Amino acid sequence: MARRVPPSTDFATVLIEGPWEHRFVSAGGLRFHVAAAGPDDAPLVVLLHAIPQFWWSMRHQLTAIANAGYRTVAMDLRGFGASDKPPEGYTLPTLAADVAGVIGALGAAKAVVVGQGTGGAVAWTMTSQAPQALHGIVPISSPHPGSRLPKRRLLVSPRAFGQIGRLRTPSFATRAMAKGPMALKLLHTWGARSDWLGQEDAARYAEALRIPFAADKAVDLVRWMARPNWSAAVNRFRAGVRVPAPVPVLHLQGNQDHLLRVSAMAIPGLGGADYQFQTLGGVGHFACEEADDKVNAAILRWLAGLPEY
């Protein structure tokens, strides 16, 4: 007998209480969830999570940046958390357009976009596809999607390469994500230490993937991002984003990331004229939770040096 997937849960499970306010914002015909903090009349900072997480992974940055006087929102990308989960659109260009739409819907002309993992890839994509919505970006544990690498194995670790390969099998991957162990395995193994994730937060991430369609959409996004290099669509996308960032960039990368090869991360040419690359010692892929103090300090120093917007 086949194993049964645990019963689904309601999106309200991710509306976790704290020193923030939960809001729903309409953009591009969809409804997006954000956790918001800080003064409404201050410069806007948008925080984007990685796969297989949701806005909760950016809670430490949400409170620290808001407490520093910025209007700060942690957003659930389409398909994740409490945001809408339409059947299509799980590509970096579409997610970049979503974020630009949310920035406008929040009444801001521009924002600083901080993204970890997949969220960082969305921020990089916005520098070429929605630069008018940006004042700067902070990609964390995230290579530029236009980087020239002849083989994907040069970007990811051997162990992670195999894990991502299994996620490209839709039926297996969706069941594995929805049950929880697959997502938790990625969280544990890509960090600097396997015990960085506490039981309570692990349970939150597993439960969020049981929201109807959440695991399925997470797999859709992984499959799009893991397409082979010989794909014509991949080449068109990478050519389109392979331009120097026109806004300031702070690129943060843990030196013990067990997903990405640190040696392939720094890209001064694509980073633009105002590009800073900083390595975080003893930190893995999920830096925003593994070393929130280091990440927060680096972001706040960088934000203080930006001209007001």
C-alpha positions as CSV (number, residue, x, y, z in Angstrom):
1,M,0.0,0.0,0.0
2,A,1.3,3.5,-0.9
3,R,2.1,5.8,1.9
4,R,-0.4,8.6,2.5
5,V,0.6,12.2,2.4
6,P,-0.2,14.0,5.7
7,P,-3.4,16.0,5.6
8,S,-3.2,19.4,4.1
9,T,-3.2,22.5,6.3
10,D,-4.7,26.0,5.9
11,F,-2.5,29.0,4.9
12,A,-3.5,30.6,8.2
13,T,-0.8,28.5,9.8
14,V,1.9,30.7,8.4
15,L,0.3,33.9,9.8
16,I,2.5,33.7,12.9
17,E,2.1,36.4,15.5
18,G,5.0,38.7,16.3
19,P,6.1,42.3,16.2
20,W,4.8,42.7,12.6
21,E,1.5,43.0,10.9
22,H,0.2,40.5,8.3
23,R,-1.2,42.1,5.1
24,F,-2.4,41.0,1.7
25,V,-1.4,43.0,-1.3
26,S,-2.9,42.7,-4.8
27,A,-0.5,42.9,-7.8
28,G,-0.8,41.5,-11.3
29,G,-4.1,39.8,-10.6
30,L,-2.8,37.8,-7.6
31,R,-2.9,38.3,-3.9
32,F,0.4,38.2,-2.0
33,H,1.0,37.9,1.7
34,V,3.6,40.1,3.5
35,A,4.6,40.5,7.1
36,A,5.2,44.2,7.6
37,A,7.0,46.2,10.3
38,G,8.5,49.7,10.6
39,P,7.1,53.2,9.8
40,D,5.0,53.4,6.7
41,D,6.6,56.7,5.5
42,A,10.2,55.3,5.6
43,P,12.2,53.8,2.7
44,L,11.0,50.3,1.8
45,V,13.0,47.1,2.1
46,V,11.5,43.9,0.7
47,L,12.7,40.5,2.0
48,L,12.4,37.3,-0.1
49,H,12.8,33.8,1.1
50,A,14.5,30.7,-0.4
51,I,13.1,27.3,-1.3
52,P,11.7,25.4,0.6
53,Q,10.9,28.2,3.1
54,F,8.4,31.0,3.4
55,W,8.5,34.6,4.8
56,W,9.3,33.2,8.3
57,S,12.9,32.6,7.3
58,M,13.5,36.4,7.1
59,R,11.9,37.2,10.5
60,H,15.3,38.2,12.1
61,Q,15.9,40.7,9.2
62,L,12.3,41.9,9.3
63,T,12.6,43.0,12.9
64,A,16.2,44.3,12.8
65,I,15.8,46.4,9.7
66,A,12.4,47.8,10.9
67,N,13.9,48.7,14.2
68,A,16.6,50.6,12.4
69,G,13.8,52.9,10.9
70,Y,13.0,51.3,7.6
71,R,9.6,50.2,6.3
72,T,10.2,46.4,6.0
73,V,8.1,43.6,4.5
74,A,8.9,39.9,4.3
75,M,7.0,38.5,1.3
76,D,5.7,35.1,0.4
77,L,6.6,34.5,-3.2
78,R,3.8,33.1,-5.5
79,G,3.1,29.5,-4.6
80,F,4.5,29.8,-1.1
81,G,3.0,30.5,2.4
82,A,-0.1,32.5,2.3
83,S,0.3,34.0,-1.2
84,D,-1.8,32.8,-4.1
85,K,-0.8,29.6,-5.9
86,P,-1.8,29.9,-9.6
87,P,-1.1,27.0,-11.9
88,E,1.6,28.8,-13.9
89,G,4.3,31.4,-13.6
90,Y,7.0,29.7,-11.6
91,T,9.9,31.3,-13.4
92,L,12.4,34.0,-12.3
93,P,11.1,36.6,-14.8
94,T,7.5,36.1,-13.5
95,L,8.6,36.2,-9.8
96,A,10.6,39.4,-10.5
97,A,7.5,41.0,-12.0
98,D,5.5,39.9,-9.0
99,V,7.9,41.6,-6.6
100,A,8.0,44.8,-8.7
101,G,4.2,44.8,-8.6
102,V,4.1,44.4,-4.9
103,I,6.5,47.3,-4.4
104,G,4.2,49.5,-6.5
105,A,1.1,48.2,-4.7
106,L,2.7,49.2,-1.4
107,G,2.8,52.7,-2.7
108,A,6.6,52.9,-3.1
109,A,8.5,54.0,-6.2
110,K,11.5,51.9,-5.4
111,A,12.8,49.5,-2.7
112,V,15.9,47.7,-1.6
113,V,15.3,44.0,-2.2
114,V,17.0,41.5,0.0
115,G,16.8,37.8,-1.1
116,Q,18.2,34.5,0.2
117,G,18.7,31.6,-2.2
118,T,15.8,31.7,-4.7
119,G,14.8,35.1,-3.4
120,G,18.3,36.3,-4.2
121,A,18.0,35.0,-7.8
122,V,14.7,37.0,-8.0
123,A,16.6,40.1,-6.9
124,W,19.3,39.6,-9.4
125,T,16.7,39.1,-12.2
126,M,15.0,42.4,-11.2
127,T,18.2,44.3,-11.9
128,S,17.7,43.7,-15.6
129,Q,13.9,43.2,-15.9
130,A,12.6,45.7,-13.3
131,P,15.5,48.1,-12.5
132,Q,13.0,51.0,-12.1
133,A,11.7,49.4,-9.0
134,L,15.0,49.0,-7.3
135,H,17.2,51.2,-5.1
136,G,19.6,48.3,-4.5
137,I,19.7,44.6,-3.9
138,V,21.2,42.2,-1.3
139,P,21.5,38.7,-2.7
140,I,22.4,36.1,0.0
141,S,23.6,32.6,-0.9
142,S,22.6,33.3,-4.4
143,P,24.7,33.2,-7.7
144,H,23.9,35.6,-10.5
145,P,21.5,33.7,-12.8
146,G,23.5,35.0,-15.8
147,S,26.9,33.7,-14.6
148,R,28.8,31.8,-17.3
149,L,29.5,28.3,-16.1
150,P,30.0,25.5,-18.6
151,K,28.6,22.9,-16.3
152,R,26.1,23.2,-13.4
153,R,28.4,20.9,-11.4
154,L,30.8,23.8,-11.1
155,L,28.1,25.8,-9.2
156,V,26.7,23.2,-6.8
157,S,28.3,20.6,-4.5
158,P,28.2,17.0,-5.6
159,R,25.8,16.0,-2.9
160,A,23.4,18.8,-3.7
161,F,23.6,18.1,-7.4
162,G,22.1,14.7,-6.7
163,Q,19.4,16.1,-4.4
164,I,18.4,18.7,-7.0
165,G,18.2,15.9,-9.6
166,R,15.7,14.0,-7.5
167,L,13.6,17.1,-7.2
168,R,13.3,17.3,-11.0
169,T,11.0,14.2,-10.9
170,P,7.6,15.9,-10.3
171,S,5.5,13.1,-8.8
172,F,8.3,11.9,-6.4
173,A,9.4,15.4,-5.5
174,T,5.9,16.7,-4.7
175,R,5.1,13.7,-2.5
176,A,8.5,14.0,-0.8
177,M,8.1,17.7,-0.2
178,A,4.6,17.5,1.1
179,K,5.5,14.7,3.6
180,G,8.2,16.9,5.0
181,P,11.4,14.8,5.1
182,M,12.7,16.0,1.7
183,A,12.4,19.7,2.6
184,L,13.9,19.1,6.0
185,K,16.8,17.1,4.6
186,L,17.7,20.0,2.3
187,L,17.5,22.5,5.2
188,H,19.7,20.4,7.4
189,T,22.3,19.4,4.8
190,W,22.8,22.7,3.1
191,G,23.6,24.6,6.3
192,A,27.1,24.8,7.8
193,R,25.9,22.4,10.6
194,S,23.2,19.8,10.4
195,D,21.7,20.9,13.7
196,W,21.3,24.6,12.9
197,L,17.5,24.2,12.5
198,G,15.4,23.9,15.7
199,Q,12.5,21.4,15.9
200,E,9.9,24.2,16.1
201,D,11.1,25.9,13.0
202,A,11.5,22.6,11.2
203,A,7.8,21.8,12.0
204,R,6.8,25.2,10.6
205,Y,8.5,24.6,7.3
206,A,7.1,21.1,7.0
207,E,3.6,22.3,7.8
208,A,3.8,25.2,5.3
209,L,4.5,22.7,2.5
210,R,1.3,20.9,3.3
211,I,-0.8,24.0,2.4
212,P,-2.7,22.9,-0.8
213,F,-0.5,23.2,-3.9
214,A,2.5,24.6,-2.0
215,A,4.8,21.6,-2.4
216,D,3.8,21.2,-6.1
217,K,4.6,24.9,-6.9
218,A,7.9,24.7,-5.0
219,V,8.9,21.7,-7.2
220,D,7.8,23.6,-10.3
221,L,10.2,26.4,-9.5
222,V,13.0,24.0,-8.7
223,R,12.5,22.3,-12.1
224,W,12.5,25.6,-13.9
225,M,15.7,26.8,-12.2
226,A,17.4,23.4,-12.7
227,R,16.9,23.2,-16.5
228,P,19.9,21.9,-18.5
229,N,22.4,24.3,-19.9
230,W,21.6,23.2,-23.5
231,S,18.0,24.5,-23.2
232,A,17.3,27.3,-25.7
233,A,15.0,28.9,-23.1
234,V,17.8,28.8,-20.5
235,N,20.2,30.5,-22.9
236,R,17.7,33.2,-23.8
237,F,17.0,34.0,-20.2
238,R,20.6,34.1,-19.2
239,A,21.5,36.3,-22.1
240,G,18.7,38.7,-21.1
241,V,19.9,39.0,-17.5
242,R,23.7,39.0,-18.3
243,V,24.1,42.8,-17.8
244,P,25.8,44.7,-15.1
245,A,23.5,45.7,-12.2
246,P,22.6,49.3,-12.5
247,V,22.0,49.6,-8.7
248,P,24.2,49.1,-5.7
249,V,24.7,45.4,-4.7
250,L,25.8,43.8,-1.5
251,H,26.4,40.1,-2.2
252,L,26.7,37.9,1.0
253,Q,27.9,34.4,0.9
254,G,28.6,31.9,3.7
255,N,31.9,30.1,3.4
256,Q,30.4,26.8,4.5
257,D,27.5,26.6,2.1
258,H,26.9,23.0,1.3
259,L,24.7,23.8,-1.7
260,L,26.9,26.3,-3.6
261,R,30.6,26.4,-4.3
262,V,31.8,29.6,-2.8
263,S,34.5,29.9,-5.5
264,A,31.8,30.4,-8.1
265,M,29.9,33.2,-6.3
266,A,31.8,36.5,-6.8
267,I,30.9,38.1,-10.1
268,P,32.3,41.7,-10.1
269,G,31.5,42.2,-13.8
270,L,27.8,41.5,-13.5
271,G,27.6,43.1,-10.1
272,G,27.9,46.5,-11.6
273,A,29.9,49.6,-10.6
274,D,28.8,49.5,-7.0
275,Y,29.3,45.9,-6.1
276,Q,30.4,44.5,-2.8
277,F,31.1,40.8,-2.1
278,Q,31.3,39.7,1.5
279,T,32.0,36.2,2.8
280,L,30.5,35.1,6.1
281,G,32.8,32.8,8.1
282,G,31.3,29.6,9.5
283,V,28.0,30.2,7.8
284,G,26.0,27.9,5.5
285,H,23.3,28.3,2.8
286,F,20.6,29.6,5.1
287,A,22.6,32.5,6.5
288,C,19.6,34.6,7.5
289,E,18.8,32.1,10.2
290,E,22.1,30.4,10.8
291,A,23.9,33.8,11.5
292,D,21.2,36.4,11.7
293,D,23.5,38.7,13.7
294,K,26.2,38.7,11.0
295,V,23.7,39.2,8.2
296,N,21.8,41.9,10.0
297,A,25.0,43.9,10.8
298,A,26.2,43.7,7.2
299,I,22.9,44.8,5.7
300,L,22.4,47.7,8.2
301,R,26.0,49.0,7.5
302,W,25.3,48.9,3.8
303,L,21.9,50.5,4.0
304,A,23.3,53.3,6.1
305,G,25.7,54.1,3.2
306,L,23.0,54.3,0.5
307,P,21.6,57.7,-0.5
308,E,18.0,58.2,0.7
309,Y,15.3,57.2,-1.6
